[in-house]
Each structure stands twice: as structure tokens, then as C-alpha cells.
């Protein structure tokens, strides 16, 4: 077994677990927002990918370190892209819904009084 590959895979697994812990106890929009369940679910997928790389590293004796690094970095970028996509898409959808809600609101009392109708 390639010890440096196992250590590298273990470090990436610890980073993914730290991200999940941060999503549970952190004080950011990701950790306390409406869509925190989606962020936690995507982090769970990130952890499972990092764990898979660690298991492959332990089982396959001659696995090169560069494979571990490339695999884990790719998984990390997919996680970051997914979280960013969830964040920016939900933000733009909420803004569009707010604008549509303001358009459909009935007229206020002030506008009715100023129009001269009683």
C-alpha cells in the first residue's frame, strides 16, 4: 500500500467531514439558510466520493498519489460548483418571485384615495 496516497486521501476525507460539520454548526447563509438541507446533502455526496477514493487507495496497492489528488480535487470542485449553483439559482428565483409578487399585489388605500373615486 502506498502510504502517501492513503495519507492524502485521508486528509481530503477530513476536509469533507469538516465541511459537513461547518454546515451543521456554522453561522453563514449556507448553514442557517432555507436551503441548508440541500447543502448538507451535497456535502454528503462529497464525503461519499472522498471515502470511495480512500477505500480504493487502501484496497489497490499500487495506486499513484497523483490519481488520489486529481480524484479528490475533482470531487471538491464538483461539490463547490453544486453549492454555488444552489446558492445563486435559488437567490435569483427568490428575487424573481418577489418581483412577481409585488406586481400582483392589489392597490393600496393611498392610491385609491388619490384617484378621486369613492
Phi and psi restraints in degrees (range 20) as a CNS / XPLOR table:
assign (resid 1 and name C) (resid 2 and name N)
       (resid 2 and name CA) (resid 2 and name C) 1.0 -86.3 20.0 2
assign (resid 2 and name N) (resid 2 and name CA)
       (resid 2 and name C) (resid 3 and name N) 1.0 105.1 20.0 2
assign (resid 2 and name C) (resid 3 and name N)
       (resid 3 and name CA) (resid 3 and name C) 1.0 -62.3 20.0 2
assign (resid 3 and name N) (resid 3 and name CA)
       (resid 3 and name C) (resid 4 and name N) 1.0 -39.6 20.0 2
assign (resid 3 and name C) (resid 4 and name N)
       (resid 4 and name CA) (resid 4 and name C) 1.0 -66.0 20.0 2
assign (resid 4 and name N) (resid 4 and name CA)
       (resid 4 and name C) (resid 5 and name N) 1.0 -34.0 20.0 2
assign (resid 4 and name C) (resid 5 and name N)
       (resid 5 and name CA) (resid 5 and name C) 1.0 -68.7 20.0 2
assign (resid 5 and name N) (resid 5 and name CA)
       (resid 5 and name C) (resid 6 and name N) 1.0 -39.3 20.0 2
assign (resid 5 and name C) (resid 6 and name N)
       (resid 6 and name CA) (resid 6 and name C) 1.0 -65.8 20.0 2
assign (resid 6 and name N) (resid 6 and name CA)
       (resid 6 and name C) (resid 7 and name N) 1.0 -41.5 20.0 2
assign (resid 6 and name C) (resid 7 and name N)
       (resid 7 and name CA) (resid 7 and name C) 1.0 -65.5 20.0 2
assign (resid 7 and name N) (resid 7 and name CA)
       (resid 7 and name C) (resid 8 and name N) 1.0 -42.7 20.0 2
assign (resid 7 and name C) (resid 8 and name N)
       (resid 8 and name CA) (resid 8 and name C) 1.0 -61.8 20.0 2
assign (resid 8 and name N) (resid 8 and name CA)
       (resid 8 and name C) (resid 9 and name N) 1.0 -46.0 20.0 2
assign (resid 8 and name C) (resid 9 and name N)
       (resid 9 and name CA) (resid 9 and name C) 1.0 -64.4 20.0 2
assign (resid 9 and name N) (resid 9 and name CA)
       (resid 9 and name C) (resid 10 and name N) 1.0 -36.0 20.0 2
assign (resid 9 and name C) (resid 10 and name N)
       (resid 10 and name CA) (resid 10 and name C) 1.0 -66.6 20.0 2
assign (resid 10 and name N) (resid 10 and name CA)
       (resid 10 and name C) (resid 11 and name N) 1.0 -38.9 20.0 2
assign (resid 10 and name C) (resid 11 and name N)
       (resid 11 and name CA) (resid 11 and name C) 1.0 -63.7 20.0 2
assign (resid 11 and name N) (resid 11 and name CA)
       (resid 11 and name C) (resid 12 and name N) 1.0 -44.1 20.0 2
assign (resid 11 and name C) (resid 12 and name N)
       (resid 12 and name CA) (resid 12 and name C) 1.0 -65.0 20.0 2
assign (resid 12 and name N) (resid 12 and name CA)
       (resid 12 and name C) (resid 13 and name N) 1.0 -35.2 20.0 2
assign (resid 12 and name C) (resid 13 and name N)
       (resid 13 and name CA) (resid 13 and name C) 1.0 -65.7 20.0 2
assign (resid 13 and name N) (resid 13 and name CA)
       (resid 13 and name C) (resid 14 and name N) 1.0 -40.9 20.0 2
assign (resid 13 and name C) (resid 14 and name N)
       (resid 14 and name CA) (resid 14 and name C) 1.0 -64.0 20.0 2
assign (resid 14 and name N) (resid 14 and name CA)
       (resid 14 and name C) (resid 15 and name N) 1.0 -36.7 20.0 2
assign (resid 14 and name C) (resid 15 and name N)
       (resid 15 and name CA) (resid 15 and name C) 1.0 -63.6 20.0 2
assign (resid 15 and name N) (resid 15 and name CA)
       (resid 15 and name C) (resid 16 and name N) 1.0 -41.9 20.0 2
assign (resid 15 and name C) (resid 16 and name N)
       (resid 16 and name CA) (resid 16 and name C) 1.0 -67.9 20.0 2
assign (resid 16 and name N) (resid 16 and name CA)
       (resid 16 and name C) (resid 17 and name N) 1.0 -38.7 20.0 2
assign (resid 16 and name C) (resid 17 and name N)
       (resid 17 and name CA) (resid 17 and name C) 1.0 -67.4 20.0 2
assign (resid 17 and name N) (resid 17 and name CA)
       (resid 17 and name C) (resid 18 and name N) 1.0 -37.5 20.0 2
assign (resid 17 and name C) (resid 18 and name N)
       (resid 18 and name CA) (resid 18 and name C) 1.0 -63.7 20.0 2
assign (resid 18 and name N) (resid 18 and name CA)
       (resid 18 and name C) (resid 19 and name N) 1.0 -37.0 20.0 2
assign (resid 18 and name C) (resid 19 and name N)
       (resid 19 and name CA) (resid 19 and name C) 1.0 -64.1 20.0 2
assign (resid 19 and name N) (resid 19 and name CA)
       (resid 19 and name C) (resid 20 and name N) 1.0 -40.4 20.0 2
assign (resid 19 and name C) (resid 20 and name N)
       (resid 20 and name CA) (resid 20 and name C) 1.0 -66.6 20.0 2
assign (resid 20 and name N) (resid 20 and name CA)
       (resid 20 and name C) (resid 21 and name N) 1.0 -42.1 20.0 2
assign (resid 20 and name C) (resid 21 and name N)
       (resid 21 and name CA) (resid 21 and name C) 1.0 -62.2 20.0 2
assign (resid 21 and name N) (resid 21 and name CA)
       (resid 21 and name C) (resid 22 and name N) 1.0 -40.9 20.0 2
assign (resid 21 and name C) (resid 22 and name N)
       (resid 22 and name CA) (resid 22 and name C) 1.0 -61.7 20.0 2
assign (resid 22 and name N) (resid 22 and name CA)
       (resid 22 and name C) (resid 23 and name N) 1.0 -38.5 20.0 2
assign (resid 22 and name C) (resid 23 and name N)
       (resid 23 and name CA) (resid 23 and name C) 1.0 -68.2 20.0 2
assign (resid 23 and name N) (resid 23 and name CA)
       (resid 23 and name C) (resid 24 and name N) 1.0 -22.0 20.0 2
assign (resid 23 and name C) (resid 24 and name N)
       (resid 24 and name CA) (resid 24 and name C) 1.0 -88.6 20.0 2
assign (resid 24 and name N) (resid 24 and name CA)
       (resid 24 and name C) (resid 25 and name N) 1.0 -35.2 20.0 2
assign (resid 24 and name C) (resid 25 and name N)
       (resid 25 and name CA) (resid 25 and name C) 1.0 -116.2 20.0 2
assign (resid 25 and name N) (resid 25 and name CA)
       (resid 25 and name C) (resid 26 and name N) 1.0 -3.5 20.0 2
assign (resid 25 and name C) (resid 26 and name N)
       (resid 26 and name CA) (resid 26 and name C) 1.0 -72.6 20.0 2
assign (resid 26 and name N) (resid 26 and name CA)
       (resid 26 and name C) (resid 27 and name N) 1.0 168.1 20.0 2
assign (resid 26 and name C) (resid 27 and name N)
       (resid 27 and name CA) (resid 27 and name C) 1.0 -122.9 20.0 2
assign (resid 27 and name N) (resid 27 and name CA)
       (resid 27 and name C) (resid 28 and name N) 1.0 56.6 20.0 2
assign (resid 27 and name C) (resid 28 and name N)
       (resid 28 and name CA) (resid 28 and name C) 1.0 -124.5 20.0 2
assign (resid 28 and name N) (resid 28 and name CA)
       (resid 28 and name C) (resid 29 and name N) 1.0 169.8 20.0 2
assign (resid 28 and name C) (resid 29 and name N)
       (resid 29 and name CA) (resid 29 and name C) 1.0 -59.4 20.0 2
assign (resid 29 and name N) (resid 29 and name CA)
       (resid 29 and name C) (resid 30 and name N) 1.0 -28.0 20.0 2
assign (resid 29 and name C) (resid 30 and name N)
       (resid 30 and name CA) (resid 30 and name C) 1.0 -69.7 20.0 2
assign (resid 30 and name N) (resid 30 and name CA)
       (resid 30 and name C) (resid 31 and name N) 1.0 -36.1 20.0 2
assign (resid 30 and name C) (resid 31 and name N)
       (resid 31 and name CA) (resid 31 and name C) 1.0 -87.0 20.0 2
assign (resid 31 and name N) (resid 31 and name CA)
       (resid 31 and name C) (resid 32 and name N) 1.0 -22.8 20.0 2
assign (resid 31 and name C) (resid 32 and name N)
       (resid 32 and name CA) (resid 32 and name C) 1.0 -124.0 20.0 2
assign (resid 32 and name N) (resid 32 and name CA)
       (resid 32 and name C) (resid 33 and name N) 1.0 5.2 20.0 2
assign (resid 32 and name C) (resid 33 and name N)
       (resid 33 and name CA) (resid 33 and name C) 1.0 -78.5 20.0 2
assign (resid 33 and name N) (resid 33 and name CA)
       (resid 33 and name C) (resid 34 and name N) 1.0 178.9 20.0 2
assign (resid 33 and name C) (resid 34 and name N)
       (resid 34 and name CA) (resid 34 and name C) 1.0 -65.8 20.0 2
assign (resid 34 and name N) (resid 34 and name CA)
       (resid 34 and name C) (resid 35 and name N) 1.0 -32.8 20.0 2
assign (resid 34 and name C) (resid 35 and name N)
       (resid 35 and name CA) (resid 35 and name C) 1.0 -99.6 20.0 2
assign (resid 35 and name N) (resid 35 and name CA)
       (resid 35 and name C) (resid 36 and name N) 1.0 24.9 20.0 2
assign (resid 35 and name C) (resid 36 and name N)
       (resid 36 and name CA) (resid 36 and name C) 1.0 -63.4 20.0 2
assign (resid 36 and name N) (resid 36 and name CA)
       (resid 36 and name C) (resid 37 and name N) 1.0 -29.1 20.0 2
assign (resid 36 and name C) (resid 37 and name N)
       (resid 37 and name CA) (resid 37 and name C) 1.0 -64.4 20.0 2
assign (resid 37 and name N) (resid 37 and name CA)
       (resid 37 and name C) (resid 38 and name N) 1.0 -35.9 20.0 2
assign (resid 37 and name C) (resid 38 and name N)
       (resid 38 and name CA) (resid 38 and name C) 1.0 -69.4 20.0 2
assign (resid 38 and name N) (resid 38 and name CA)
       (resid 38 and name C) (resid 39 and name N) 1.0 -39.2 20.0 2
assign (resid 38 and name C) (resid 39 and name N)
       (resid 39 and name CA) (resid 39 and name C) 1.0 -64.2 20.0 2
assign (resid 39 and name N) (resid 39 and name CA)
       (resid 39 and name C) (resid 40 and name N) 1.0 -42.1 20.0 2
assign (resid 39 and name C) (resid 40 and name N)
       (resid 40 and name CA) (resid 40 and name C) 1.0 -66.6 20.0 2
assign (resid 40 and name N) (resid 40 and name CA)
       (resid 40 and name C) (resid 41 and name N) 1.0 -38.1 20.0 2
assign (resid 40 and name C) (resid 41 and name N)
       (resid 41 and name CA) (resid 41 and name C) 1.0 -65.6 20.0 2
assign (resid 41 and name N) (resid 41 and name CA)
       (resid 41 and name C) (resid 42 and name N) 1.0 -41.8 20.0 2
assign (resid 41 and name C) (resid 42 and name N)
       (resid 42 and name CA) (resid 42 and name C) 1.0 -67.2 20.0 2
assign (resid 42 and name N) (resid 42 and name CA)
       (resid 42 and name C) (resid 43 and name N) 1.0 -31.2 20.0 2
assign (resid 42 and name C) (resid 43 and name N)
       (resid 43 and name CA) (resid 43 and name C) 1.0 -70.1 20.0 2
assign (resid 43 and name N) (resid 43 and name CA)
       (resid 43 and name C) (resid 44 and name N) 1.0 -33.7 20.0 2
assign (resid 43 and name C) (resid 44 and name N)
       (resid 44 and name CA) (resid 44 and name C) 1.0 -62.9 20.0 2
assign (resid 44 and name N) (resid 44 and name CA)
       (resid 44 and name C) (resid 45 and name N) 1.0 -38.5 20.0 2
assign (resid 44 and name C) (resid 45 and name N)
       (resid 45 and name CA) (resid 45 and name C) 1.0 -66.2 20.0 2
assign (resid 45 and name N) (resid 45 and name CA)
       (resid 45 and name C) (resid 46 and name N) 1.0 -38.3 20.0 2
assign (resid 45 and name C) (resid 46 and name N)
       (resid 46 and name CA) (resid 46 and name C) 1.0 -62.2 20.0 2
assign (resid 46 and name N) (resid 46 and name CA)
       (resid 46 and name C) (resid 47 and name N) 1.0 -43.6 20.0 2
assign (resid 46 and name C) (resid 47 and name N)
       (resid 47 and name CA) (resid 47 and name C) 1.0 -63.9 20.0 2
assign (resid 47 and name N) (resid 47 and name CA)
       (resid 47 and name C) (resid 48 and name N) 1.0 -41.7 20.0 2
assign (resid 47 and name C) (resid 48 and name N)
       (resid 48 and name CA) (resid 48 and name C) 1.0 -64.8 20.0 2
assign (resid 48 and name N) (resid 48 and name CA)
       (resid 48 and name C) (resid 49 and name N) 1.0 -35.6 20.0 2
assign (resid 48 and name C) (resid 49 and name N)
       (resid 49 and name CA) (resid 49 and name C) 1.0 -67.5 20.0 2
assign (resid 49 and name N) (resid 49 and name CA)
       (resid 49 and name C) (resid 50 and name N) 1.0 -42.6 20.0 2
assign (resid 49 and name C) (resid 50 and name N)
       (resid 50 and name CA) (resid 50 and name C) 1.0 -66.1 20.0 2
assign (resid 50 and name N) (resid 50 and name CA)
       (resid 50 and name C) (resid 51 and name N) 1.0 -36.9 20.0 2
assign (resid 50 and name C) (resid 51 and name N)
       (resid 51 and name CA) (resid 51 and name C) 1.0 -67.5 20.0 2
assign (resid 51 and name N) (resid 51 and name CA)
       (resid 51 and name C) (resid 52 and name N) 1.0 -38.6 20.0 2
assign (resid 51 and name C) (resid 52 and name N)
       (resid 52 and name CA) (resid 52 and name C) 1.0 -61.9 20.0 2
assign (resid 52 and name N) (resid 52 and name CA)
       (resid 52 and name C) (resid 53 and name N) 1.0 -42.5 20.0 2
assign (resid 52 and name C) (resid 53 and name N)
       (resid 53 and name CA) (resid 53 and name C) 1.0 -63.7 20.0 2
assign (resid 53 and name N) (resid 53 and name CA)
       (resid 53 and name C) (resid 54 and name N) 1.0 -40.0 20.0 2
assign (resid 53 and name C) (resid 54 and name N)
       (resid 54 and name CA) (resid 54 and name C) 1.0 -64.1 20.0 2
assign (resid 54 and name N) (resid 54 and name CA)
       (resid 54 and name C) (resid 55 and name N) 1.0 -42.6 20.0 2
assign (resid 54 and name C) (resid 55 and name N)
       (resid 55 and name CA) (resid 55 and name C) 1.0 -64.0 20.0 2
assign (resid 55 and name N) (resid 55 and name CA)
       (resid 55 and name C) (resid 56 and name N) 1.0 -42.8 20.0 2
assign (resid 55 and name C) (resid 56 and name N)
       (resid 56 and name CA) (resid 56 and name C) 1.0 -62.2 20.0 2
assign (resid 56 and name N) (resid 56 and name CA)
       (resid 56 and name C) (resid 57 and name N) 1.0 -37.0 20.0 2
assign (resid 56 and name C) (resid 57 and name N)
       (resid 57 and name CA) (resid 57 and name C) 1.0 -66.4 20.0 2
assign (resid 57 and name N) (resid 57 and name CA)
       (resid 57 and name C) (resid 58 and name N) 1.0 -38.4 20.0 2
assign (resid 57 and name C) (resid 58 and name N)
       (resid 58 and name CA) (resid 58 and name C) 1.0 -72.8 20.0 2
assign (resid 58 and name N) (resid 58 and name CA)
       (resid 58 and name C) (resid 59 and name N) 1.0 -40.3 20.0 2
assign (resid 58 and name C) (resid 59 and name N)
       (resid 59 and name CA) (resid 59 and name C) 1.0 -75.0 20.0 2
assign (resid 59 and name N) (resid 59 and name CA)
       (resid 59 and name C) (resid 60 and name N) 1.0 -44.7 20.0 2
assign (resid 59 and name C) (resid 60 and name N)
       (resid 60 and name CA) (resid 60 and name C) 1.0 -87.6 20.0 2
assign (resid 60 and name N) (resid 60 and name CA)
       (resid 60 and name C) (resid 61 and name N) 1.0 118.2 20.0 2
assign (resid 60 and name C) (resid 61 and name N)
       (resid 61 and name CA) (resid 61 and name C) 1.0 -68.0 20.0 2
assign (resid 61 and name N) (resid 61 and name CA)
       (resid 61 and name C) (resid 62 and name N) 1.0 -39.9 20.0 2
assign (resid 61 and name C) (resid 62 and name N)
       (resid 62 and name CA) (resid 62 and name C) 1.0 -105.0 20.0 2
assign (resid 62 and name N) (resid 62 and name CA)
       (resid 62 and name C) (resid 63 and name N) 1.0 28.7 20.0 2
assign (resid 62 and name C) (resid 63 and name N)
       (resid 63 and name CA) (resid 63 and name C) 1.0 -70.2 20.0 2
assign (resid 63 and name N) (resid 63 and name CA)
       (resid 63 and name C) (resid 64 and name N) 1.0 124.6 20.0 2
assign (resid 63 and name C) (resid 64 and name N)
       (resid 64 and name CA) (resid 64 and name C) 1.0 -72.4 20.0 2
assign (resid 64 and name N) (resid 64 and name CA)
       (resid 64 and name C) (resid 65 and name N) 1.0 153.6 20.0 2
assign (resid 64 and name C) (resid 65 and name N)
       (resid 65 and name CA) (resid 65 and name C) 1.0 -64.8 20.0 2
assign (resid 65 and name N) (resid 65 and name CA)
       (resid 65 and name C) (resid 66 and name N) 1.0 -36.0 20.0 2
assign (resid 65 and name C) (resid 66 and name N)
       (resid 66 and name CA) (resid 66 and name C) 1.0 -62.9 20.0 2
assign (resid 66 and name N) (resid 66 and name CA)
       (resid 66 and name C) (resid 67 and name N) 1.0 -33.8 20.0 2
assign (resid 66 and name C) (resid 67 and name N)
       (resid 67 and name CA) (resid 67 and name C) 1.0 -63.1 20.0 2
assign (resid 67 and name N) (resid 67 and name CA)
       (resid 67 and name C) (resid 68 and name N) 1.0 -43.2 20.0 2
assign (resid 67 and name C) (resid 68 and name N)
       (resid 68 and name CA) (resid 68 and name C) 1.0 -63.6 20.0 2
assign (resid 68 and name N) (resid 68 and name CA)
       (resid 68 and name C) (resid 69 and name N) 1.0 -45.2 20.0 2
assign (resid 68 and name C) (resid 69 and name N)
       (resid 69 and name CA) (resid 69 and name C) 1.0 -64.5 20.0 2
assign (resid 69 and name N) (resid 69 and name CA)
       (resid 69 and name C) (resid 70 and name N) 1.0 -47.6 20.0 2
assign (resid 69 and name C) (resid 70 and name N)
       (resid 70 and name CA) (resid 70 and name C) 1.0 -62.7 20.0 2
assign (resid 70 and name N) (resid 70 and name CA)
       (resid 70 and name C) (resid 71 and name N) 1.0 -43.0 20.0 2
assign (resid 70 and name C) (resid 71 and name N)
       (resid 71 and name CA) (resid 71 and name C) 1.0 -63.3 20.0 2
assign (resid 71 and name N) (resid 71 and name CA)
       (resid 71 and name C) (resid 72 and name N) 1.0 -48.3 20.0 2
assign (resid 71 and name C) (resid 72 and name N)
       (resid 72 and name CA) (resid 72 and name C) 1.0 -69.4 20.0 2
assign (resid 72 and name N) (resid 72 and name CA)
       (resid 72 and name C) (resid 73 and name N) 1.0 -37.3 20.0 2
assign (resid 72 and name C) (resid 73 and name N)
       (resid 73 and name CA) (resid 73 and name C) 1.0 -66.4 20.0 2
assign (resid 73 and name N) (resid 73 and name CA)
       (resid 73 and name C) (resid 74 and name N) 1.0 -39.6 20.0 2
assign (resid 73 and name C) (resid 74 and name N)
       (resid 74 and name CA) (resid 74 and name C) 1.0 -62.6 20.0 2
assign (resid 74 and name N) (resid 74 and name CA)
       (resid 74 and name C) (resid 75 and name N) 1.0 -44.3 20.0 2
assign (resid 74 and name C) (resid 75 and name N)
       (resid 75 and name CA) (resid 75 and name C) 1.0 -62.4 20.0 2
assign (resid 75 and name N) (resid 75 and name CA)
       (resid 75 and name C) (resid 76 and name N) 1.0 -40.0 20.0 2
assign (resid 75 and name C) (resid 76 and name N)
       (resid 76 and name CA) (resid 76 and name C) 1.0 -65.3 20.0 2
assign (resid 76 and name N) (resid 76 and name CA)
       (resid 76 and name C) (resid 77 and name N) 1.0 -40.7 20.0 2
assign (resid 76 and name C) (resid 77 and name N)
       (resid 77 and name CA) (resid 77 and name C) 1.0 -67.8 20.0 2
assign (resid 77 and name N) (resid 77 and name CA)
       (resid 77 and name C) (resid 78 and name N) 1.0 -36.8 20.0 2
assign (resid 77 and name C) (resid 78 and name N)
       (resid 78 and name CA) (resid 78 and name C) 1.0 -63.9 20.0 2
assign (resid 78 and name N) (resid 78 and name CA)
       (resid 78 and name C) (resid 79 and name N) 1.0 -41.0 20.0 2
assign (resid 78 and name C) (resid 79 and name N)
       (resid 79 and name CA) (resid 79 and name C) 1.0 -62.5 20.0 2
assign (resid 79 and name N) (resid 79 and name CA)
       (resid 79 and name C) (resid 80 and name N) 1.0 -47.5 20.0 2
assign (resid 79 and name C) (resid 80 and name N)
       (resid 80 and name CA) (resid 80 and name C) 1.0 -63.4 20.0 2
assign (resid 80 and name N) (resid 80 and name CA)
       (resid 80 and name C) (resid 81 and name N) 1.0 -39.9 20.0 2
assign (resid 80 and name C) (resid 81 and name N)
       (resid 81 and name CA) (resid 81 and name C) 1.0 -64.6 20.0 2
assign (resid 81 and name N) (resid 81 and name CA)
       (resid 81 and name C) (resid 82 and name N) 1.0 -42.3 20.0 2
assign (resid 81 and name C) (resid 82 and name N)
       (resid 82 and name CA) (resid 82 and name C) 1.0 -64.4 20.0 2
assign (resid 82 and name N) (resid 82 and name CA)
       (resid 82 and name C) (resid 83 and name N) 1.0 -45.6 20.0 2
assign (resid 82 and name C) (resid 83 and name N)
       (resid 83 and name CA) (resid 83 and name C) 1.0 -63.7 20.0 2
assign (resid 83 and name N) (resid 83 and name CA)
       (resid 83 and name C) (resid 84 and name N) 1.0 -43.0 20.0 2
assign (resid 83 and name C) (resid 84 and name N)
       (resid 84 and name CA) (resid 84 and name C) 1.0 -63.0 20.0 2
assign (resid 84 and name N) (resid 84 and name CA)
       (resid 84 and name C) (resid 85 and name N) 1.0 -40.3 20.0 2
assign (resid 84 and name C) (resid 85 and name N)
       (resid 85 and name CA) (resid 85 and name C) 1.0 -64.1 20.0 2
assign (resid 85 and name N) (resid 85 and name CA)
       (resid 85 and name C) (resid 86 and name N) 1.0 -44.3 20.0 2
assign (resid 85 and name C) (resid 86 and name N)
       (resid 86 and name CA) (resid 86 and name C) 1.0 -61.3 20.0 2
assign (resid 86 and name N) (resid 86 and name CA)
       (resid 86 and name C) (resid 87 and name N) 1.0 -45.0 20.0 2
assign (resid 86 and name C) (resid 87 and name N)
       (resid 87 and name CA) (resid 87 and name C) 1.0 -63.7 20.0 2
assign (resid 87 and name N) (resid 87 and name CA)
       (resid 87 and name C) (resid 88 and name N) 1.0 -52.3 20.0 2
assign (resid 87 and name C) (resid 88 and name N)
       (resid 88 and name CA) (resid 88 and name C) 1.0 -74.0 20.0 2
assign (resid 88 and name N) (resid 88 and name CA)
       (resid 88 and name C) (resid 89 and name N) 1.0 -35.7 20.0 2
assign (resid 88 and name C) (resid 89 and name N)
       (resid 89 and name CA) (resid 89 and name C) 1.0 -69.4 20.0 2
assign (resid 89 and name N) (resid 89 and name CA)
       (resid 89 and name C) (resid 90 and name N) 1.0 -43.2 20.0 2
assign (resid 89 and name C) (resid 90 and name N)
       (resid 90 and name CA) (resid 90 and name C) 1.0 -68.0 20.0 2
assign (resid 90 and name N) (resid 90 and name CA)
       (resid 90 and name C) (resid 91 and name N) 1.0 -34.9 20.0 2
assign (resid 90 and name C) (resid 91 and name N)
       (resid 91 and name CA) (resid 91 and name C) 1.0 -64.4 20.0 2
assign (resid 91 and name N) (resid 91 and name CA)
       (resid 91 and name C) (resid 92 and name N) 1.0 -43.5 20.0 2
assign (resid 91 and name C) (resid 92 and name N)
       (resid 92 and name CA) (resid 92 and name C) 1.0 -71.1 20.0 2
assign (resid 92 and name N) (resid 92 and name CA)
       (resid 92 and name C) (resid 93 and name N) 1.0 -33.1 20.0 2
assign (resid 92 and name C) (resid 93 and name N)
       (resid 93 and name CA) (resid 93 and name C) 1.0 -68.5 20.0 2
assign (resid 93 and name N) (resid 93 and name CA)
       (resid 93 and name C) (resid 94 and name N) 1.0 -41.1 20.0 2
assign (resid 93 and name C) (resid 94 and name N)
       (resid 94 and name CA) (resid 94 and name C) 1.0 -65.0 20.0 2
assign (resid 94 and name N) (resid 94 and name CA)
       (resid 94 and name C) (resid 95 and name N) 1.0 -40.9 20.0 2
assign (resid 94 and name C) (resid 95 and name N)
       (resid 95 and name CA) (resid 95 and name C) 1.0 -63.4 20.0 2
assign (resid 95 and name N) (resid 95 and name CA)
       (resid 95 and name C) (resid 96 and name N) 1.0 -41.5 20.0 2
assign (resid 95 and name C) (resid 96 and name N)
       (resid 96 and name CA) (resid 96 and name C) 1.0 -66.1 20.0 2
assign (resid 96 and name N) (resid 96 and name CA)
       (resid 96 and name C) (resid 97 and name N) 1.0 -37.8 20.0 2
assign (resid 96 and name C) (resid 97 and name N)
       (resid 97 and name CA) (resid 97 and name C) 1.0 -67.6 20.0 2
assign (resid 97 and name N) (resid 97 and name CA)
       (resid 97 and name C) (resid 98 and name N) 1.0 -37.9 20.0 2
assign (resid 97 and name C) (resid 98 and name N)
       (resid 98 and name CA) (resid 98 and name C) 1.0 -64.3 20.0 2
assign (resid 98 and name N) (resid 98 and name CA)
       (resid 98 and name C) (resid 99 and name N) 1.0 -42.1 20.0 2
assign (resid 98 and name C) (resid 99 and name N)
       (resid 99 and name CA) (resid 99 and name C) 1.0 -64.3 20.0 2
assign (resid 99 and name N) (resid 99 and name CA)
       (resid 99 and name C) (resid 100 and name N) 1.0 -41.2 20.0 2
assign (resid 99 and name C) (resid 100 and name N)
       (resid 100 and name CA) (resid 100 and name C) 1.0 -67.3 20.0 2
assign (resid 100 and name N) (resid 100 and name CA)
       (resid 100 and name C) (resid 101 and name N) 1.0 -36.4 20.0 2
assign (resid 100 and name C) (resid 101 and name N)
       (resid 101 and name CA) (resid 101 and name C) 1.0 -66.6 20.0 2
assign (resid 101 and name N) (resid 101 and name CA)
       (resid 101 and name C) (resid 102 and name N) 1.0 -37.2 20.0 2
assign (resid 101 and name C) (resid 102 and name N)
       (resid 102 and name CA) (resid 102 and name C) 1.0 -69.9 20.0 2
assign (resid 102 and name N) (resid 102 and name CA)
       (resid 102 and name C) (resid 103 and name N) 1.0 -33.2 20.0 2
assign (resid 102 and name C) (resid 103 and name N)
       (resid 103 and name CA) (resid 103 and name C) 1.0 -67.3 20.0 2
assign (resid 103 and name N) (resid 103 and name CA)
       (resid 103 and name C) (resid 104 and name N) 1.0 -37.3 20.0 2
assign (resid 103 and name C) (resid 104 and name N)
       (resid 104 and name CA) (resid 104 and name C) 1.0 -89.6 20.0 2
assign (resid 104 and name N) (resid 104 and name CA)
       (resid 104 and name C) (resid 105 and name N) 1.0 0.5 20.0 2
assign (resid 104 and name C) (resid 105 and name N)
       (resid 105 and name CA) (resid 105 and name C) 1.0 -69.3 20.0 2
assign (resid 105 and name N) (resid 105 and name CA)
       (resid 105 and name C) (resid 106 and name N) 1.0 143.1 20.0 2
assign (resid 105 and name C) (resid 106 and name N)
       (resid 106 and name CA) (resid 106 and name C) 1.0 -68.4 20.0 2
assign (resid 106 and name N) (resid 106 and name CA)
       (resid 106 and name C) (resid 107 and name N) 1.0 160.7 20.0 2
assign (resid 106 and name C) (resid 107 and name N)
       (resid 107 and name CA) (resid 107 and name C) 1.0 -64.5 20.0 2
assign (resid 107 and name N) (resid 107 and name CA)
       (resid 107 and name C) (resid 108 and name N) 1.0 147.8 20.0 2
assign (resid 107 and name C) (resid 108 and name N)
       (resid 108 and name CA) (resid 108 and name C) 1.0 -81.2 20.0 2
assign (resid 108 and name N) (resid 108 and name CA)
       (resid 108 and name C) (resid 109 and name N) 1.0 167.5 20.0 2
assign (resid 108 and name C) (resid 109 and name N)
       (resid 109 and name CA) (resid 109 and name C) 1.0 -63.1 20.0 2
assign (resid 109 and name N) (resid 109 and name CA)
       (resid 109 and name C) (resid 110 and name N) 1.0 -34.4 20.0 2
assign (resid 109 and name C) (resid 110 and name N)
       (resid 110 and name CA) (resid 110 and name C) 1.0 -64.9 20.0 2
assign (resid 110 and name N) (resid 110 and name CA)
       (resid 110 and name C) (resid 111 and name N) 1.0 -41.1 20.0 2
assign (resid 110 and name C) (resid 111 and name N)
       (resid 111 and name CA) (resid 111 and name C) 1.0 -69.8 20.0 2
assign (resid 111 and name N) (resid 111 and name CA)
       (resid 111 and name C) (resid 112 and name N) 1.0 -31.0 20.0 2
assign (resid 111 and name C) (resid 112 and name N)
       (resid 112 and name CA) (resid 112 and name C) 1.0 -70.4 20.0 2
assign (resid 112 and name N) (resid 112 and name CA)
       (resid 112 and name C) (resid 113 and name N) 1.0 -40.1 20.0 2
assign (resid 112 and name C) (resid 113 and name N)
       (resid 113 and name CA) (resid 113 and name C) 1.0 -67.5 20.0 2
assign (resid 113 and name N) (resid 113 and name CA)
       (resid 113 and name C) (resid 114 and name N) 1.0 -36.3 20.0 2
assign (resid 113 and name C) (resid 114 and name N)
       (resid 114 and name CA) (resid 114 and name C) 1.0 -76.9 20.0 2
assign (resid 114 and name N) (resid 114 and name CA)
       (resid 114 and name C) (resid 115 and name N) 1.0 -16.8 20.0 2
assign (resid 114 and name C) (resid 115 and name N)
       (resid 115 and name CA) (resid 115 and name C) 1.0 -79.0 20.0 2
assign (resid 115 and name N) (resid 115 and name CA)
       (resid 115 and name C) (resid 116 and name N) 1.0 -15.2 20.0 2
assign (resid 115 and name C) (resid 116 and name N)
       (resid 116 and name CA) (resid 116 and name C) 1.0 92.9 20.0 2
assign (resid 116 and name N) (resid 116 and name CA)
       (resid 116 and name C) (resid 117 and name N) 1.0 -2.1 20.0 2
assign (resid 116 and name C) (resid 117 and name N)
       (resid 117 and name CA) (resid 117 and name C) 1.0 -90.7 20.0 2
assign (resid 117 and name N) (resid 117 and name CA)
       (resid 117 and name C) (resid 118 and name N) 1.0 143.7 20.0 2
